[in-house]
């Protein structure tokens, strides 16, 4: 596409660098650098049962990712802090003719800190290409709740898994650099192992992943309460398992609709919060 801006052009390199720390019983932003099209407003405090938790909404100018976009998000959650990080809306990924889009997310969670990273779903349009990498560095006694959801595309426009490539890497390490676990999702429609393959999504359209890291609770208990929470959610296929080396639990959710999978994700989040933080999932006040 001749008129498309190349990598490095103005508005193509988004940077967000945040540091949050516990201050007088609350979590505050102590460092903030942002480069358009990425930005955040000041944190808000939505949970009356966890008034110390800062809720930060990631936002971007424009409608979504276009080819050549390169975004990097670095968030440092200091010792004893409590942070909920999410997006303002679903992430759209537009058609790529000559290149692709990338988003690199680096999250650091200090001693005794709590981080929830639950962005809204990704919607890949026809012909789109996205690579995203989420890397966490987590202290032994920190608590992390992490989740992401992939929709099939614009179903109303007859775009169900007609993107070119969706590639997501998730990697979690200890503060000493040791690898706790890694998870890779690579979907390329049209290949022999494309999304509709029996060993990938099969007949389902929507995929979500959910992880809970907490050293205070045995992994078997995490798996048990997550399975219990998901058992009552209709129209989804869900499974929970222990993460390697006793680091926590992981959940995969498949569904025919965004509504069903989002209900399952909320059920898992709500139950994890109740058991680990002593507070149910709050209303995020999204439109």
Secondary structure, DSSP 8 states (H G I E B T S, - for coil): -TTS--TTSTTTEEEEEEEEEEETTEEEEEEEEEETTEEE---B---TT-TT-EEEEEEESSSSB-TT-EEEEEEEE-TT-EEEEEESS-EEE-B-SS--EEEEEEEEE-TT-EEEEE---EEE-TTBEEEEEEEEEE-TT-EEEEEEEEE-S-GGGT-SS--SEEEEEEEEEETTS-EEEEEEEEE-TTSTT-TTSTTTTTT--EEEEEEEEETTS-HHHHHHHHHHHHHT-TTEEEEEEE-GGG-EEEEEEEESSHHHHHHHHHHHHHHHHHHHTSS--------
